[in-house]
Amino acid sequence: MNHPSREEFLEILRQRCKFKPKIKTIPVEKSLGRTLVCDVFSRRDIPAVRSSALDGIAFKFENLSKKDEREWVLGDDYAFGNTGVYIDDEFDTVVRIEDVSFENEKLRIVKAPAYEGCNVNQIGSFIKEKELLIKSGEVLRAEHICLMAAAGVKSVEVLAKPVVAFIPTGDELSHFKMPLKTGKNAEANSLLFKALMREWGAKANIYPIIPDDLWLLKQTLQDAVQNSDIVVFNAGSSKGTMDFTSKVFQSLGELVVSTLSHAPAKPTSFAMIGDTPVLGIVGPSIGAELTMKWYLKPLIEWFSKRPNVKPAVLNVTLMSDFSAPAMLDLYQQVIILKQKESYLCYPPSIINHSARISCVSYANAVLKIPKGETLFKGDEAAVELKVDKAFIKEASKWRTYESDPYSNLKTNT
């Protein structure tokens, strides 16, 4: 299928990609964000011994009626017990420290507990041995790790992280740390990719820059397919004389999609080589970023059996006209500012910077303009947020921030 929309392409990916992730046993302390594949049960009672539920004094309840507490002897008739501290077997009740006093070093219980066992945590009263802690399929959070460790669980079975290969291609590319020669561009998309893989819980497998050589590209892609769960083939996806993506994909597998019906990133492509999905993404970093967030992230989430977390949507008022070309949906990066209880939507051109700087450093949302349509100033529209809503700045402070974000911190020297 050629020229699918964003939604249609996602459905194609969902239908074609059938992952079979491996299972891995890892230490509990390294399980954050991993998908559990087996139910986890407690290995011990919590508490493992009787303990005090609060700061207080432990004693035997029946002694309240047998012996005046002023005659009680520390160590024989009562003991101090802080929260969580073991209570000796000869005691069965705890009185709050706020409910006792000492007169001439003699204990006085001002307000006695109502029943035997009051304020005592019994063995297993929090968690019992073999009790179910976490069900299979849960994505483990920090509090899960704490719970399992407390319950004596040392390791868990989880889905292995997907290995995602990244192949940067093009004669014009040079390693970002190398001095740039004439006609060369710094290859930086691999850094974007690596950071996103860390954020999304995948293992990055980054290849060196591959020149525009059909044989080398095929050999590299074959190696990536054999050693990865998902492959990202970067650049060489347009119509230039040295753009080999389609040829490489067709020579090794099935080219499923060659172009999309939106901009940026129209030349995005997709192939299946055996059971491995290969995503061809554009070279410009703005398009590469959106492509990976829209299409690679869901692949990783499906592989890891995690919910597909979609961007938050915010209703805004347009502060400019926005138009899309006749044949393409346009996903315009925009700047959202807050004004009282409303949100205003501006084009990146309000910033006196290049489009790339404006889109990366200032844009905080994406506005969809349907193909051939114009959205007019004053219209209400919905945008996808790139940041949490709390990070949206006040419109009244925007100009000060734009000119000097640290002006209020500077002092004369």
N, C-alpha and C positions, 0 to 999 in steps of 0.2 A: 504493500500500500504506500503510495507516495503522497506527500503533502498533508499528513494528518495534523489535526489540531493538537494542542497540548493535552487535552483530555483524551482524545483518541489515541495518541501515542502512549500515554500511560496505560491505557487498557490493552494495547498491543503488547507492551512489556509484561504486563500482568499475565496475559494469556500464554505468552511464549516462554517465559522464564520459569522453569520448574526446578527449584533448587533442592539438593539433597545434602544438607550440611552435616558435617561430622560431629561426633560428641567428644568432649574433652573433660577430663577431671582436673580441676585446678584448686589451689588453696582458697579457703574462704576469704582471706584478706585481699585477694586479687579478683574477686568476682563482681565488683561493682559494674552495673550496666549489662551484665551478661544474662542470657536467657536460660532459665533453669529447665532441665529436661526430665527430672525425676522429683517426686515429692520428697521433701526434707522433713525428717522427724527428729525430735529431741533425743539426745544421747544420755540425758540425766535429768533428775528432778531439780527444779529451782523453786525455792532454795533447797540445797542438798541437806541442810540441817535446820532445826527450828531456829528462828532468828527474831530479833526485835523489830517491830514495824515502825518504831519511832524512838526518839531519845527518851529514856525513862529509867525506871527501876523495876527489875524483875523480882518476882516473889512467888510463893505458893499461895494460891487463892484461898485455900481453906484456912490458912493462918490468920486471915482477917477476923475470923470469929473465934479463934482459939487463943490468940495472944496479942496483947496490946503492941502495936507497931513500934511504940517508943522503947520497947524492950528488945526489939529485933537487933541481931548482931550482923554487921556487914560481912558478907562471905558465907555466913551460915543461913541466915533468914532472908537475905536480899542481896542483890548485886546491881551495879550500874550497867545498863545495856543501851548502847547507841544504836541508831538505825542500821539494820542489816547485820548486827553482831550476833554471834551464836549465843543461845540461851542454854545454860546448864540444865540437865534433865531434872534436877530437883526443883526447878522453878517452872511455872506454867502460865504466868500472867505478867503483863507489864503495865505499870501506871505511868502516865505522862509526867515528865520531869516538871512541867508547869503545875501539876496537881499535887506536888509534895512540898514540904518545907522542913527545915531542920531547926530545932529549938534546943539550944545547949547540946549540940551534936547528936540530938535524938531525932530519929525519923518521925515525921508526921504526915500522914496521907490526908490531904484536904478533900479530895474527891476520888473515891475508890472506883475502880472499874466495875462494870455491872455484872460481869460473868467471868467464869474461868476460861482462860485462853484469850482473853481480850488483849488486843495489840500484839499478838504473837503470830508470826508467819509460820504456818505449819509446813512440813516437808512436802514439796511439790504443789504448794498452793498457788504459785505463779505459773509454772509449767511442769507437767508431768513427763517422766521418761516415756519415750515412744509416742508422745503427742505430736500431731501434725503441726509443723511450723509454717511451711510455705508450700504452696501447690505448684506442680509442674506448669511451665509456661510463663511463670512470673519473671518480669525483668527486675533483676536484683537492685535494690536501693541500699543506701548507707545503713538505714535502720535494720534491714534484713541481715546485713553482715554482722551487726552488733548482736542481734537476736540469736543467730546461728552460733556465733562464737561463745556466747554465754551458755548456750544449751549443749556445748561440747562437740559441735560439728566442726571438723577440721578441714574437710574438702567437699566439693560439690561437683556434680556433673552438669555441664552447660553446653550449649551449642558453640562450636568452634567459631572464632571470628572469621568472616569472609576475607579471603585474600583478594585484593583488588589491584590489578596491574595498571600502570600508567606508562604509556609509550609516547614521549614527545618526538615529533617528526619535523623535518624541514632543514634544507641546506642553510637557511638564513639564521638558524638558532645557534646560540653560544651559551655555555654555562654561565649562570648569573654572576659568578665570582671572577670570571675571566675578563680582561680588558676587551672592550668591543672593537672589532675591526670594522672597516668600511663595509656596509651592506649587511651587518650582523645585528640581530636583536637578542636581548637577554631572555633566556628561557626561565620564566618565573611561574608558569602554571603548575609545575610539579610541586612547588612550595604551597600553592593554594590547595592542590589535591591532597598533599600530605597532612596539612592542617585539618582539612575536612574529614579525612579518614580517622584522624585521632578523635575528632569531635563526634563522629558517628559510630565509633566502635568497630572499625575495620582495620585490617592489616595492610599497609601500603607496600606495594612491590613496584618500585620505580626503576624504569630502564634508562640507560643513557640516551642522549639525543641520537636519533636514527636519521641519517641523511636520506634525501629523496632518491632512493635506489630500490626498485621494485623487488629485487631478490632479497635484499637486506630487510626490507619491511615485512615481507612474507615470512622469512625465517624468524624474525623477532616476534611477530604476532603468533606464529605457531608455538614458540617457546612459552609465551605468555599464557596462551590458552591451556597448555599442558600443566602449567604451574600456578594457575590462578582460578578463582571462582567467577570473577567478573573482570573484563578488560576494558580500559578506556584508551582509545586511540586518538591522540590529540593533534589537530590541524590536518591539513591536506584533505579537507572535506568539501572544498568548494569546486570551482570550475577552472582553476588555473592549469597551466600546461604541466606542472609537476605535481598535481594533486592525484595521488594514487589510491586514495582510500577505497573507492568503489571497486577498483580492479583487484586490490588485495583481498577485500571481503569476498568478492565473487569467486576468486580463485581458491579460497579455502573453505567456504561455506555458503550460507544463504544470505543474500542481502535482502533484508526484510523491508527496511525504510531507507530511502536515500536523501530525502529532504523533508522539512516540516513546513507548516503554513503560518509560522510566526517569526517575528523579528524582535530582538536579535536572535542569533543562533539558527537561522533558517537552514544552513547546510548540515545540521545534525543528522547522523545516520545510525542505523542499527542493523547488526547482523547476528546470526546464530552460527557458530562454528562448533559442530558437534552439539554438546549440551551447554556450551559456554556462551553467555551473552557478551557481545562486543559493542560498545557505545562509541561512535565516532563523534567527537565534539570539536567545536570551532577553536581557532587559535586565539583571537582577541579575548583578553581576560574577562571582560564584562560578560560576554556571551558564554564563556567557559564556566564562569561562576554560576550563572543562572541555570545552564544546562545540567551541571552536576547537582545543584540543589533540587531541581525539578524532577530529574530522571534517575540519577545515580543514587541519590539518597533513598528513594523508595525501593530500589533494588536491594540495597543493603538491609533495609528494614524488613522486607519480605524474606530475605535469606535468614535473618536472625529471628524471624517470627515475632517481630515487634509491631505495634500499631504504626500506621503511617501518619506521622505527626505533620499536620499541615500548618502553613503560616497563619497567624491571627489576621482577621479581616477587620478593617476600621472604616467607618463611613466618614467621608470628608467633603469639604466644599472646594471646588476647583477655582483656582485663582488665575487661570490662563486657559486658552483654548488648547486642546490636544487633538491631533488628527493622525489617522493611520492610513497607510497606502492601500490602494484598491484591492490588492490580492493577499495581504498579510495582516493578521492580528499583530498589533504593536504592544509590547510590554515595556512601557516607559518607566524608567527609574525616576522617582520623584522625591521631593523634600516635603515632609509633613511637619507643620508647626502648630502648636496649641494656642488658641485664643479663647480665654475663659473656658467655657464648656464645649467649644467647637474645635474642629481640626481643619486646617487650611492646607491645600495641596498646591505646591509650586513646581515648575519645571526646574531641572538642575541649572538652567541658564541664569537663574537669579544669582548664582555664585560666579564671581569673576575669576573662574579657573577653566581649565580644559574640561571637556566632557568626561574624560576618564577620571580625573581627580574629583570632579563633582559627584559622579556616580558612586565612586568607591568611598570617599571620605565624608560626603554629606548626605547622599540619598539614603533614606531610611524606609522606603516603601516602593512597591511596584504597582503601577496603574495599567490595567488592560484597556486598550482602545480597539474595539472590533474593526475588522478589515473594512476599509472604505468609509468609515464613520468619523465624525468630529464630535468631541465632547466639549461643550462650551463653558466659558467662564461663568461661574455662579451655579452651575449644575452640581447636584449631589452625586457622588460616586463612591464605590467601594475600592479600597486598596489592600494589597497584601503587605503586611509589615515585615521588614527585614530585621527589626530590633524589637525589644520589649516596649510596650506602650509607655512604660515609666521613663524611657530614655528620650521621648519626644520633647523638644525644647519649646519654651514659651516664645511666641512670635515677638513679644515686646523686647525680649533680650537677644533676639537673633542677630541684629546688626552689630551689637557690641561683641558678641561671640565671634562673628565672622571676621571682624577687624583684628581683634586681639583677645583670645579666649582666656589669657592669664593676666589681663590688665588689672583686675582687682586684687591680685596677689603680689604685685610688684611694689617695691618700696624704693625710695631714693637712696642712692649709695654715694 
